[in-house]
């Protein structure tokens, strides 16, 4: 009984603000070392979940989730996941797809949503992502010099860097965190030191180096889509001529870029075979799909043989086609509503506020920081065009983290939010 009384007393003495500080610091630790091993991921996830529960218990009505106006997006999406397991042609396979992701990924946006209550919180998160990119980038530079990464001793994969993640898919990870990491430049600008630009270059150069020399096309696409959208549509003013840039950029890369992104290599990519198979699965199960993560058994049932692509690839290598084959037209529609509905929901809040912040030359950078996290979430959606299985835990977790931070920042800043806007206003 004595121990229970001590715990109860400590609990009563602890404020919600103190728990929030611990939650932010724990999550920053989680993101800083996210790419360096499962032990860091598990410590960060479990610690953050425990602190989130405590934060809710101290007063749910004051949380960002209680004030968040887009709860229906999550409710519909989670209901779909359950329904698609029930209707799956291979229920056991579908259950495995979400069994561990509930706490490894699907709780992450709710944790991340509570992190932001002020600009200071956004700065902490930006420094965590900038630090993560810097450390992983240093490992990539070491690997490029020595031939092996410093953490696990992984050799360069053909001519592609892997960093500590043991795979060139590290480029997708770097693509997602880079837009948020670029916020370090605004932090330096706010502080006003003459050496700010030098510090930014020192922190960001290793990250950009690894992103480039991982030679990950999905990662290239993610960053390009995010930065272009931020420049053309989020940062004012909108100009029609900006729309010509991606066309010119794609053409230039195909003609002048490295061989991995040449037109000939793109046309020979084995993904075309996988994508055509996912469409054939959709044709077989057009309404509700074959079930969550059932590309492989559905492919085998239809007698489709991967000849150009490795026979071991068990997913469509495109999360949008995966939604189509897994969930049919119903599942695809719900997933698009969830992913892009929330993207636009946040955009409509960010755009007028960032416009005001820039035009008024405000000393605050709250909405510019928020926009960069929005850009990181968009980069995640961009990598999904040709990257992983949607249910790959690390990739889904980092994408949901960026979504949660963005939604939390929009909710926390809603009291000062201007009316919603369109892309061109």
Residue pairs with C-beta under 8 A, 6 or more apart in sequence:
14 58
15 58
16 55
16 58
16 59
16 62
19 51
19 54
19 55
19 58
20 55
20 114
20 117
22 51
23 48
23 51
23 52
23 55
23 111
23 114
23 115
24 115
24 121
24 124
24 125
25 124
26 44
26 47
26 48
26 51
27 44
27 48
27 111
27 112
27 115
27 125
27 128
28 124
28 125
28 127
28 128
29 40
29 43
29 44
29 128
30 40
30 41
30 43
30 44
30 45
30 47
30 48
31 44
31 125
31 128
31 129
31 132
31 401
32 128
32 131
32 132
32 135
33 40
33 44
33 132
34 40
34 41
34 44
34 132
34 394
34 398
35 132
35 136
35 163
35 164
35 165
35 170
35 173
36 135
36 136
36 151
36 164
37 151
37 164
41 394
41 397
45 103
45 104
45 108
45 397
48 111
49 103
49 107
49 111
52 107
52 110
52 111
52 114
55 63
55 114
56 63
56 65
60 66
63 114
64 113
64 114
64 116
64 117
64 407
64 408
64 411
64 412
65 71
65 110
65 113
65 114
67 411
67 414
68 113
68 407
68 411
69 345
69 411
70 341
70 342
70 345
70 407
73 337
73 338
73 341
73 342
73 345
74 109
74 338
76 334
76 337
76 338
77 334
77 335
77 337
77 338
78 106
80 327
80 330
80 331
80 334
80 335
81 98
81 292
83 288
84 94
84 288
84 289
84 291
84 292
84 326
84 327
84 331
85 91
85 94
85 95
85 98
85 291
85 292
87 288
87 291
88 94
88 290
88 291
88 292
88 294
89 285
89 290
89 291
89 294
89 297
89 298
89 301
90 290
90 291
90 294
90 297
90 298
91 291
93 291
93 292
93 293
93 294
93 297
94 291
94 292
94 293
94 294
96 293
97 292
97 293
97 391
98 106
98 292
98 391
100 393
101 391
101 393
101 396
104 393
104 396
104 397
105 391
105 393
105 396
105 397
105 400
106 400
108 397
108 400
108 401
108 404
109 400
109 401
109 403
109 404
109 407
110 404
111 404
112 400
112 401
112 402
112 403
112 404
112 405
112 408
113 404
113 405
113 407
113 408
113 411
114 408
115 121
115 125
115 404
115 405
115 408
116 122
116 125
116 370
116 405
116 408
116 409
116 412
117 412
118 412
119 364
119 365
119 366
119 369
122 183
122 366
122 369
122 370
122 373
122 405
122 409
123 183
123 187
123 369
125 180
125 373
125 405
126 180
126 181
126 183
126 184
126 187
126 369
126 372
127 184
127 187
129 177
129 180
129 181
129 183
129 376
130 180
130 181
130 183
130 184
130 203
130 204
130 207
131 203
132 177
132 181
133 174
133 177
133 178
133 181
133 203
133 204
133 206
133 207
134 203
134 204
134 206
134 207
136 163
136 164
136 165
136 170
136 173
136 174
136 206
136 207
136 210
137 163
137 174
137 205
137 206
137 207
137 208
137 209
137 210
138 150
138 206
139 149
139 150
139 151
139 163
139 164
139 210
140 149
140 161
140 162
140 163
140 170
140 206
140 209
140 210
140 213
140 214
141 206
141 209
141 210
142 149
142 150
143 149
143 150
143 154
143 156
143 161
143 162
143 163
144 156
144 161
144 209
144 213
147 155
147 156
148 154
148 155
148 156
149 162
149 163
149 164
149 166
150 164
151 164
152 164
152 166
154 162
154 164
154 166
156 162
157 167
157 168
159 215
160 168
160 213
160 214
160 215
160 216
161 168
161 170
161 210
161 213
161 214
161 215
162 168
162 170
162 214
163 170
163 210
163 214
164 170
165 173
168 214
168 215
168 216
169 214
169 216
169 387
169 388
170 210
170 214
170 216
171 210
171 211
171 214
171 215
171 216
171 218
171 219
171 220
172 216
172 218
172 219
172 222
172 383
172 387
172 388
172 395
173 219
173 394
173 395
173 398
174 207
174 210
174 211
174 214
174 219
175 211
175 216
175 218
175 219
175 220
175 222
175 223
175 226
175 379
175 382
175 383
176 222
176 376
176 379
176 380
176 383
176 398
176 399
176 402
177 207
177 376
177 398
178 207
178 208
178 211
178 223
178 376
178 379
179 223
179 226
179 227
179 230
179 372
179 373
179 375
179 376
179 378
179 379
180 372
180 373
180 375
180 376
180 402
180 405
181 203
181 204
181 207
182 204
182 372
183 368
183 369
183 372
184 199
184 200
184 203
184 204
185 196
185 197
185 200
185 204
186 365
186 368
186 369
187 365
188 196
188 197
188 199
188 200
189 196
190 363
190 365
193 199
211 219
211 223
215 258
215 260
217 260
217 261
217 386
218 382
218 383
218 384
218 385
218 386
218 387
219 383
220 261
221 382
221 383
221 385
221 386
222 378
222 379
222 380
222 381
222 382
222 383
223 379
223 382
224 246
224 249
224 382
225 378
225 379
225 381
225 382
226 375
226 376
226 378
226 379
226 382
227 375
228 245
228 246
228 249
229 375
229 378
230 371
230 372
230 374
230 375
231 242
232 238
232 239
232 242
232 243
232 245
233 347
233 351
233 423
234 347
234 350
234 351
234 354
234 371
234 374
234 375
235 354
235 358
235 371
236 354
236 355
236 358
236 359
238 423
238 424
238 425
253 261
254 261
254 262
254 263
254 266
255 263
259 265
270 306
270 308
270 309
270 310
271 309
271 317
271 318
271 386
272 308
273 306
273 307
273 308
273 309
274 306
274 309
274 313
274 316
274 317
274 318
275 316
275 317
275 318
275 321
277 295
277 299
277 302
277 304
277 306
277 316
278 295
278 316
278 318
278 321
278 322
278 324
278 325
279 321
279 324
279 325
280 302
280 304
281 289
281 290
281 295
281 298
281 299
281 302
281 325
282 289
282 321
282 324
282 325
282 328
284 290
284 298
284 302
285 298
285 325
285 328
286 328
286 329
287 328
287 329
287 330
288 327
288 328
288 330
288 331
289 324
289 325
289 326
289 327
289 328
289 330
289 331
289 332
290 297
290 298
290 325
290 326
291 326
292 326
292 327
292 391
293 315
293 322
293 326
293 389
293 390
293 391
294 325
294 326
295 314
295 315
295 316
295 322
295 325
295 326
296 314
296 315
298 325
299 306
305 311
306 313
314 389
315 322
315 388
315 389
315 390
316 322
316 325
317 386
317 387
317 388
318 384
318 385
318 386
318 387
319 384
319 387
319 388
319 389
319 390
320 332
320 336
320 384
320 385
322 389
322 390
323 331
323 332
323 335
323 336
323 390
324 331
324 332
327 334
327 335
339 381
340 381
342 403
342 407
343 374
343 377
343 378
343 381
345 407
345 410
346 374
346 377
346 406
346 407
346 410
347 374
348 420
348 421
349 410
349 413
349 414
349 417
349 420
350 367
350 370
350 371
350 374
350 410
351 421
351 423
351 425
352 417
352 418
352 419
352 420
352 421
352 425
353 366
353 367
353 413
353 416
353 417
353 418
354 367
354 368
354 370
354 371
355 418
355 421
356 362
356 367
356 418
357 364
357 365
357 366
357 367
357 368
358 368
366 409
366 413
367 413
369 409
370 406
370 409
370 410
370 413
373 402
373 405
373 406
373 409
374 406
376 402
377 399
377 402
377 403
377 406
379 402
380 395
380 398
380 399
380 402
380 403
381 399
383 395
384 390
387 395
388 395
390 396
410 417
